[in-house]
Amino acid sequence: MANTVKRVKETIKVGYLPLYIKLYDDSNPNYRDPMVNYMNMLIKMLETQGIEVVQADDVCRIKPEFEKAVKKFNKEKVTAVITQHLAYSPALESLASLLKLDCPIIVFDTTQDYELLKVANYEGRISANHGIHGVQDMCNLLLRNNKPYYLCCGHALHSEVVSEVVGMCRAAKVAENYKNMIVGSVGGSFTSMGDFLVSDEEYKSSIGCTVKYMTPEVVKKYVKKVTKKEVEDEIAYDKANFNVKVANEEAYKAATLSGLAVRKWMEDEKIGSATVNFLTLDICGLPKMPFVECCKIMQRYKGYAGEGDVLTAGLVGSLMNVYPNTQFTEMFCPDWEKDVILLSHMGESNPNLAAWKPLVTDCPFNYNSCGDTVAMYNCYREGKAVIVNLAPTAPHGKVKKGENYNLIVTEVDIIPEGLENGAYGKATQGWMKPCKPLNEFLKEYSYAGGTHHSAMVYDVDIEEIKAFGKMMGFNVVEIK
């Protein structure tokens, strides 16, 4: 069972709803033709960026047509619906149907012509470019009826609006992922660690995630499934892809066996994210702490968080499916002189984001009776990133809905500091430069209730992450 890393790009399937007014068809059936042509061009532009578009059967003008389109979108289980006003459309024709949508609404506020003023004296273009007040009519009614919507405004060829629409589709996909995520827990929650702690019932009711446990019985079943050849093949994979310097070969084999058992379990149970509690691993029954496999979970574009943290594990996995340059991390130590923070964790990081070839080596381990193991260490690569933290804001046992969470987001720089295998020896780490002086940043972070486990996403537009939070119903807190 050699580790093969495959990135299967998830399709983002969205509905496309063109809005129009029947009055114009009654007076001139061909009047809409150039507007429809413009719409078709926009759809092609979205498709070239990886969006799968499910179109309404026709341009929608009256209530039955909107109702038919919305039924189609809900049946197709689209991730979001993009609306485009080809011209003005009276909002009470569409409102009742829009309120029945099972997904976010992305309002594509655009018109076919870029310029109007300088040709106003000799070309009549008003009738083909007045959809914006239809947008205003519709958005007012959506607001009055507490139906969220996400606006993208501009001309398709003279702005970044198409990319903005795609970004909102990505945000909707992350939200969809999180609401349907299955999170695997190996060893349960970390005793007395309370900041990210939510019960399984709270997690299911407030977000939608389901938690499955690798119980001692499950461990026995999957340990037996791992063959000697699979362990040998996996170690051969490590030696071909990482810097392997292991003295304790028996511990390496046992740790690899443990990791493969977890992998098989995740595959069979369709688990998209996992967390491992190193304290209770011996009770769980795994031979060794599978640090290397924890890294490979993220390498395979699955979610991970340490110490039994199912909340952040699900968050990381939901982001990872759309933004592959994601990993789990933790703020460890401040450097007050240079206004930076050491990011680190025991031995869990995404090797796809390492600055150098990761080191796989012996790991002295006395936190449980499993004994010494093997771990993977690296430094985070330099670059711009967004820290994403999900912080419950209701007492334990009372987290019931999205607004009981703060989604804290902030843009940071990962700076090129530290040695190849960590500035402090064997450790996975990187140095984070916040967007403001360290004392101010830390104040804002903890006033918002930020937990000590986070996701870190490289090369992402923070507006997309904020939109994801709003689609989930979270209270979005940006530190800037």
N, C-alpha and C positions, 0 to 999 in steps of 0.2 A: 504493500500500500504506500508506495513512494508518494511524497507530497508533490502534487502538481498544482501550481497556482494558475487559476484561470479567472480572468475578469470578464464576467458575462454582464454586458451593459444592459441595465434594466430599461425596458421600454416604458415611456411615459405616454399613456393614452389619454387624450383630452377630447372633449366635445367642442364643436365650433358652432356657435349660434349667431346667424346673421339676422339683424332686426331691420324692419322696413315698415312702411305704412301702405295700407290697401288703397288709400285715396289716390296714390300715384299710379298704381296699376290700373285702376279704373279709368284714369284719364289718358294714360299712355303706357301700354304693357311693355314697350321696349325701353322705357326710360331708365330702368334699373341696370341695363346691360353693362355699361362701363363700370358701374360700382361693383357688380358681380365679378367682372374681370379683375378688378383691383383686389377683391377678396380672394380670388383664386391664386393670385400672385402671392398674397400674404401667407396663404396656407402652404404653398410650395416652399416659401422661405422658412416656415416653421419646420416643415418636414426635413429640410436639409440640415437642420440642427438637431435631428434625432427625435422629434415629436411625432407620434402617431396620431393623426387627426381623424376623429369620427364626426362626420358632418351631419347636420340636420338634413332631413330629406328634401327640404326646400327652404327658400328664404321665408322667414316667419313674420306674419303681419297681424294676425288676429288670434284670439285666445285658443281656439282648437289647434292651430298650427304650433303654437308654443307648447301646449300640453303634450302634443304628439312628440315633439322634439325632446322634451324633458324626460318623458317616459323612455325614449330610446337611450338617452344618456345614462339614466339610472340603471337600465337593464344591462347596458354595456359596461357598467361599473367604471366609468371614466374617472381619472384622477382629479380633473378640474374641468370647468367649462369656460371657454373663451367667448365673450360676447363682442360683436362688432356691429355698430350702428351704420348701415349703409346710407341711411338718411334718418330723418326724424322718425321716431316710433312712439306712439302714445303709451306710456309706461303701464297703464292699467290693463292693457292687452296682455302684457307678459308677466306682470308681478306675481299672480297666483301660482303660475307654473314655476317661476324662478324660486319661489319660497319652498318648493318641493324638491329642489335639487339636493342630492346626497353628497355634494362635493363643493369645494370653493368656487367662487365666481371670479374670473379674471377679466376685467373690463379693458378691452383693446380700443382705446380712444384715438382714432386716426381717421384721416380723410385722404382721398386719392390725389389731390393737388397740393403742391408745396407752396406755391405763391398765389396770392389773390389780389393784393393791393395794387401792384404795378400793372396788372392787366385789367383792372376793374373798369376802365373807360371804354374798352373795346371787346372784352370777352365776358360772357355771362357764365359764371361758374358757381354761383351761390347754391343753386338747387342740388348740385352734385357733391357739396362739401359742408352740409349743415347737420351732420350727425351728432355734433358735440352737444347740442341742446337736448337731443334724445338721451344722451348719456346722463346729462344733468337731471332730467326727469326721472330716469330709472334709478340712479344712485340715491336720489332723495327718498324715493319710496323704499328702496332696500334699507336705507338707514332708519327710516321711521318704523320699519318692521323687524329691526335687529338682525338683518341678514348681512353678514360680512361680505365685503367685496374688495378687490385689489386692483388698483388703477395703473395702467401703463399708457402714457400719452406721448404722441409725437408722430412725425411722418416716417414711414417705413424706410425710405431711402436717404433720409437726411438726419437721422438720429439713431440712438441705440435702442429704440423702442422694441424692436423685434427680439433683441437679446433680453430685454427686461421681461417680455412676455414669457420667453423660455425660462428665465430665472424664476418667475413665479410658478411655472409648471414644475420646476425642480423642487421648489419649496413645498408645493402641494404633495409631491411624491414622498418627500421626507415625512410629512405629516401622515400620509396614508401608511407608510412603512411602520411608523411608531404605533399607530392604532392597531396594527395587526401583527406586531412582533411577538415571537415566542422566545423567551429568555430562559436559558438553562442555568441552574444554580448547582455548583459543586461544593458541598460543604455548608450551605446555608449562610445566614448573615453573620457578620462579625459582632461578637458580644459587646454591647454597650456603645457601639459606634452608631450614632443616631441621626446625623445630619441628612443623609440620603435614605434613611430607612423608611420604607412604606410596606404595609402588609400586602400580601398577594391580592386580597380583596380590594384594597384601596387602589392598587396599581391597575387592576382590571377595570374598575368602575371609573377611575379618573382619567385614564389614558387609553386603555384597551389591551394592554399587554397581558400575555399569559405566561406564568412561570412554571417550569418543569424542573424536578429535582433529580440529581444523580444520587439516589439512595444507595446504601450498601448492597442491596440486592441487584440494583442496576449496574453498579461497579463490577460485581462478580461476573455478571452476564457478559459485559463488554471486555473485561480483561481476558476472559477465556477466548473471545473472538479474535484477539490479536495473535498473529503467528510470529514465529521466530524470524521468518524471512521478511515479514513486513517491518519488524524492528530493524533488521539489517539494512533493508532498502532505505528506510527513513534516515538512518545514520549516514548512509552513503550520500543521500540528498544533502544533508547538512554539510558534509565535507566538500561537496561540489559547489555549494552556494554561500557558505559562511566560513569564517576563520575559526576552525575547530581546534581547541587546545584543551583536551580532557585527559586527566590522569586516571580518574576512577571510572574505568570502563563499565563496571557492573552497575554503578549508580546511573551512568549514562543510559544503559540499556533499560533499566527499570523506569527511569524518567520518560524515556521514549515510549515504552509500553503504556505508561499512564496516559501520556498525551494522545496516543493512537486510540485508546479506549474512549477518551473524551470525544475525539473526532468522530469515531464511528457512531457514538450516541447522538451527537449533534446532527449528523447526516440522516440517521434513521428517524429521528423525531422532528426533522425539519426546523431545527433550532437556529435562529438567525443571530443570536448574541449569547454570550455566556459570561459567567463570573466564577471565580474560584476563591474560596476562603482558605488560605494556607494554614490557619490555626486548627481547623477541624478535619483536615484531610485524612489523618490517620483513622478518625472515627468513621469517615466516609468509606475508607477501605482502599484508596488508591495507593500503590506502592511508593510513589515519590511525588513531590510537588512538580507538576509539569510546566515549569516556567517557559521552556522553549515552545511548547505547544500553545501557550497563552499568546505568545508573539505571533505564531503562525496562524492563529485564528484571525487576527487582524490582517495578516499577509494575504489571507484568502478572502478578504473583504467582508468579514463578519465582525460583529461588535464584541467588545470585551471591556470589562472593568474589574478591578481587583476587589478582594475582601468582601465578597458576597453582595456587591452593590448592583442589584438588578436594575435599578432606576437608570444609572449612568450607562450600564451595559446596553440597555435597549436604546438609549439615546445615541450612543456611538454607532451601533449597528444601523439605525435608521438613517443617520447621516452618511455612513460609509457606503451604503447602497447607491447613493446619488453622488457623493463627493468622496472618491476613493482615497484622497490624500488626508485621511482622518485617523486619529489615534486617541487612545485613552492617556491621560496624564494627570499629574498632581503637583500643586505648588508646594515646594518643600521649604526653602530657606530664602530670606531676603539678603541682598547686598545693598545696604543703605548708601554706601559710597557711590556706587555706579548706577543706582536706581534700576536694578535688575532682580529677577527672581529665579532661583534654581528650580527647574522642573525636573522631576525624577520619579522613579518607582523602582521597586525591588528588582524586578527582572522582566517587566512586561512593557513592550512597545511594538510599534509597527515597523518591521524591518524594511518595508518598502520606502520608508521615510528617513532611513538612517543616513548620516553624513558619510560614513565609511562602511566597509563590509562588516557586519555585526560579528562580535566575538561570542562563540559558544564555549563555555568553560565550566570548571568545577565551581560549585556553589555550596560553601559550608552552611548547614541549615539545622538549627536546633529549636525551631519554634513548635515542632511536633515530633512524634516518635518515628516518623518516616526517615529522618536523618538526612545526611548530605545529599545534594541533588546536582543538577546541571542547569545552567541558566544562560540566557542570551543577553548581551550588553551592547549598547551602541550610544551614539550621540545624535540628537535631533539635527536634521539638516537646517541650514540657514534659510530664512525666507520670511515672508509675511503670512500671518495666520490669524484666525479668529478663535478665541477661547469661548466655548459654549458650555454654560453650566446650568443645570436644572435644579432649582432649589425649592423643596416643599415649603409652604408658608402656613400650613395649618397644623395643629397638634397631631401627634401620632394617633392613628385611629379615626381621624376626622378629615382626611384628605379625600374629597369627593368629586372634584371637578377641576378643569383646566385652570381656572382662576385661582386655585389653591397652590399655584406654582409661580415662581419668578424664573423666567428664562433670561439669564444674565449673559450678555454678549459684549465682547470688547476686541478691538483690533490690536494686535501686538506684533513685535518683531522678534524672531528667533535669531539671536546674534551668533557669529562664528567664534565662540569661546569654548574652552575646555579641550582636553586631550582626546585622542581617538577612542579610548575605552573609558572615558569619564575623567573629569578633573579630580575626583576623589577615588580613584581606583576603579574597582568593579562596580559599576552602576550604570543604569540607563538614565541619561539626563540631557538637559539643554538649558540654555539661559534665555529667559524671556524679558524683553524690554517693554514695559507697559506704555500706554498712550499718554501717560501723565506722570508726574512725580510719584515715587513709590508709596510714600505715606498717604497721599491723596487717593491713589488707586486702591490700596488695601482698605481704607476707610469705606469707600463707596461699595467695594465688593462685599464686605461683611455687613454693612448696613442693609444691603439687598438680600442678605442671608445666604450668600454663596457657600456651597459645600466644598469639601476638600478634594473631591473627584470631579474631573471635567473632561469634555471632549475638546480636542484641538484640531482645527481644519485649516490646512494650507490652501492659499490661492483661491479664496472664495469671496464673493461679494457679500458683505455683512447684511445688506438689505434682503437678500434671499433667506438668510438665517432668521432675521427678524420676522419676515413674512411667515416662515414656518411656525414660529412661536405664536403669532397671532392666529394662524389657522388652527392651532391646537387649543386656542383659548387661554394661553398662558399670558401672564403679565410680563411684557418684554421690557427689560431694563438694559439700556445701552450705557456702558461706561466709555466716555470719549473726552 
